[in-house]
Amino acid sequence: MKTRMQPIDHLWSKAPRVVRDLGATCGRSVRLEMVGKETELDRTLLEAVKDPLTHLVRNAVDHGLEAPQTRVAAGKPAEGVLTLRAYHEGGQVVVEITDDGAGIDPTVIAAKAVEKGVRRAEQVASMSDAEILRLIFAPGFSTAAAVTNVSGRGVGMDVVKTNIEAIGGAIEVESAVGRGTTCRLRIPLTLAIVASLTVQCGRESLRRAAGEPARGSSRWTPRRPPPTSRRSAAPRCTACAATAAAHPAQRGARPARRHG
């Protein structure tokens, strides 16, 4: 399995140029920091998280970080900081995309959700801040005031969530108004190892992948015991048993005639 693993730096190597070009387009001053570049991940998963990670980086620069003059007015350095961090935790690879921008205001998200018909007002009123933040993953949801080449089309965060969950991962979002936002990806270390639940009944064993939901009929994979050797199998009739006992050298040979 070691040959399948590659450092995540292979994926992050293009991030500085993406951040630099997007910062110039959006009028942002950004410093990119990368922690844990040596963290290894299955090369198949590296390719699978390439687009979701790129979108999250672009989203952090465009939506998360404020313009330099806005940051200075809020008592922050004019240069914003975008941090990519990767580490192993509990058999998974955790990738964090953190910015020190304005954060996500739950009241703004709730108002947009009602405006776009994603949720009704009475539904939003009963939701916690964490639940409201997860509305950013709803299809078609966007807080951008105008549609540009970078944002505002409502396509992105829902696709990110779908792609990450397709490889058995999960995405979380944490935000504090005025302090910044963290998007956290939890990705399997490799697709070559799948945890499973095995149930044994008598000589039959059934296996199901851990976390697989039961839809309709159960999807269990049978694990049958290995077949018994012909040489160790019991003879089919009493006469054959007697012959086998009397002539050990002929064990395993078929009888010359049938026994009714």
C-alpha positions in Angstrom: 0.0 0.0 0.0 3.0 2.3 0.5 3.4 2.7 -3.2 -0.1 4.2 -3.4 0.6 6.9 -0.9 1.8 10.4 -2.0 2.3 13.6 -0.1 -0.5 16.2 -0.3 2.1 18.7 -1.4 1.7 17.3 -4.9 -1.8 18.8 -4.8 -0.9 21.9 -2.9 1.9 22.9 -5.3 -0.5 24.8 -7.5 -2.2 26.7 -4.7 0.2 29.6 -4.5 -0.5 30.6 -8.1 -4.3 30.2 -7.7 -4.2 32.4 -4.6 -2.0 35.0 -6.2 -4.0 35.3 -9.4 -7.4 35.3 -7.7 -6.1 37.9 -5.1 -5.2 40.2 -7.9 -8.6 39.7 -9.6 -10.6 40.3 -6.4 -8.4 43.1 -5.0 -7.2 41.0 -2.0 -3.8 41.0 -0.4 -3.3 37.4 0.7 -0.5 35.4 2.3 -0.7 31.6 1.9 0.6 29.3 4.6 0.8 25.5 4.2 1.2 23.2 7.2 1.6 19.4 6.9 2.7 19.3 3.3 4.3 15.9 3.9 1.0 14.3 5.0 0.4 11.3 2.7 -2.8 10.3 0.9 -3.8 7.7 -1.6 -3.0 9.0 -5.0 -6.6 8.1 -6.2 -8.0 10.3 -3.5 -5.6 13.1 -4.3 -7.1 13.3 -7.7 -10.6 13.1 -6.3 -10.2 16.1 -3.9 -8.4 18.3 -6.4 -11.4 20.2 -7.6 -13.2 20.5 -4.2 -10.0 21.8 -2.6 -9.5 24.3 -5.4 -13.0 25.6 -5.0 -12.7 26.0 -1.3 -9.5 28.0 -1.7 -11.1 30.3 -4.3 -14.1 30.7 -2.1 -12.0 31.7 0.9 -10.2 34.4 -1.1 -13.3 35.8 -2.8 -15.9 35.4 0.0 -13.9 35.0 3.2 -11.1 37.6 3.1 -12.0 41.3 3.1 -10.5 44.1 1.0 -7.3 45.7 2.5 -9.1 48.9 3.4 -11.9 47.0 5.1 -9.5 45.0 7.1 -7.6 48.1 8.3 -10.8 49.8 9.3 -11.7 46.7 11.4 -8.3 46.8 13.1 -6.8 43.9 11.2 -3.6 43.8 9.1 -4.2 44.8 5.5 -2.9 41.4 4.4 -5.2 38.4 4.9 -3.9 35.0 5.8 -5.1 31.8 4.2 -3.9 28.6 5.8 -3.9 25.1 4.4 -3.3 22.4 7.1 -3.2 18.6 6.7 -2.8 15.9 9.4 -3.7 12.3 10.2 -6.4 11.7 12.7 -8.2 8.4 13.5 -7.3 6.6 10.3 -8.4 9.6 8.2 -6.6 12.6 6.6 -8.0 15.9 7.8 -7.5 18.9 5.5 -8.4 22.4 6.8 -8.8 25.6 4.8 -8.8 28.5 7.2 -9.0 32.3 6.5 -8.9 35.1 9.0 -11.6 37.1 7.2 -15.0 38.4 8.2 -16.5 35.0 9.0 -20.0 33.8 8.1 -22.9 35.6 9.8 -25.7 33.1 10.5 -28.4 35.8 10.3 -27.2 36.7 6.7 -27.3 33.0 5.7 -30.8 32.6 7.2 -32.2 35.6 5.4 -30.7 34.4 2.1 -32.1 30.9 2.6 -35.6 32.3 3.1 -35.2 34.7 0.2 -34.1 31.9 -2.2 -36.8 29.5 -0.9 -34.3 27.1 0.5 -36.0 27.1 3.9 -39.2 28.7 5.3 -38.9 31.5 7.9 -40.4 29.2 10.6 -37.9 26.5 9.8 -34.9 28.9 10.0 -36.2 30.3 13.4 -35.9 26.8 15.0 -32.4 26.0 13.6 -29.2 26.4 15.5 -26.3 28.4 14.2 -24.4 25.3 13.2 -27.4 24.0 11.2 -27.8 27.4 9.5 -24.1 27.4 8.5 -24.7 24.0 6.7 -27.2 25.7 4.4 -24.3 27.0 2.4 -24.1 23.4 1.0 -27.7 23.6 -0.4 -27.9 23.5 -4.2 -28.2 26.9 -5.8 -27.3 28.8 -2.6 -25.1 31.8 -2.9 -24.6 35.0 -0.9 -22.8 36.9 -3.7 -24.4 40.2 -4.6 -23.6 39.8 -8.3 -22.7 37.1 -10.6 -19.0 37.2 -11.7 -16.5 34.8 -13.2 -15.5 33.8 -9.7 -18.8 33.5 -7.8 -22.5 34.2 -7.6 -23.7 31.3 -9.8 -24.8 29.1 -6.9 -22.8 26.2 -8.1 -19.9 25.0 -6.0 -20.4 24.2 -2.3 -23.1 21.6 -3.0 -20.8 20.0 -5.5 -17.9 20.1 -3.1 -20.0 18.2 -0.5 -21.3 15.7 -3.0 -17.8 14.9 -4.3 -16.3 14.5 -0.8 -19.1 12.3 0.4 -18.7 10.2 -2.8 -15.3 9.0 -1.6 -16.5 8.3 1.9 -15.4 11.6 3.3 -17.2 14.5 5.1 -17.0 18.3 5.2 -17.5 20.5 8.2 -17.6 24.3 8.5 -16.8 26.5 11.5 -17.0 30.2 11.6 -16.8 33.2 13.9 -18.0 36.6 12.8 -15.1 39.0 12.5 -12.4 36.3 13.0 -12.7 33.9 10.1 -13.9 30.6 8.7 -12.5 27.0 8.7 -13.7 24.4 6.2 -12.6 20.9 7.3 -12.4 17.9 5.0 -12.2 14.4 6.6 -11.0 12.0 3.9 -10.3 8.2 4.1 -6.6 7.5 4.2 -7.0 5.1 1.3 -9.7 3.3 -0.7 -7.8 0.1 -0.4 -8.9 -0.5 3.2 -12.7 -0.6 3.9 -13.9 -1.2 7.4 -16.7 -3.8 7.6 -19.1 -5.5 10.0 -19.0 -9.3 9.9 -21.9 -11.4 11.3 -21.4 -15.2 11.7 -24.3 -17.7 12.0 -23.2 -21.3 12.2 -20.8 -21.9 9.3 -22.0 -18.9 7.3 -20.5 -15.5 7.6 -21.9 -12.3 6.1 -20.0 -9.0 5.7 -21.3 -5.4 5.2 -19.2 -2.3 4.7 -19.3 -0.1 7.8 -21.5 2.8 7.5 -23.4 1.4 4.5 -27.1 2.3 4.8 -29.6 -0.5 4.5 -31.9 0.2 1.5 -34.6 -2.3 0.9 -33.1 -5.8 0.9 -29.9 -6.1 2.9 -26.7 -6.1 0.8 -24.5 -8.6 2.6 -21.5 -10.3 1.0 -21.4 -14.0 1.9 -18.2 -15.5 3.2 -18.4 -19.3 2.8 -16.0 -21.6 4.5 -13.4 -23.3 2.3 -14.5 -26.6 0.7 -13.6 -29.8 2.4 -10.8 -31.8 0.7 -12.1 -34.8 -1.2 -9.5 -37.0 0.5 -10.8 -36.1 3.9 -14.5 -36.4 2.9 -16.4 -39.4 4.3 -17.3 -42.2 1.9 -20.8 -42.1 0.5 -21.9 -45.6 1.6 -21.1 -48.3 4.2 -19.5 -50.6 1.7 -17.1 -47.9 0.5 -16.2 -47.2 4.1 -15.4 -50.8 4.7 -13.3 -51.0 1.5 -11.4 -47.8 2.4 -10.6 -49.2 5.9 -9.4 -52.6 4.5 -7.3 -51.1 1.7 -5.8 -47.8 2.8 -3.8 -47.4 -0.4 -7.1 -47.2 -2.4 -8.6 -44.4 -0.4 -10.0 -41.7 -2.5 -10.6 -44.1 -5.5 -14.0 -44.4 -6.9 -15.8 -47.8 -6.4 -16.0 -50.1 -9.4 -19.7 -50.5 -9.1 -22.7 -48.7 -7.8 -24.4 -49.5 -4.6 -28.2 -49.1 -4.6 
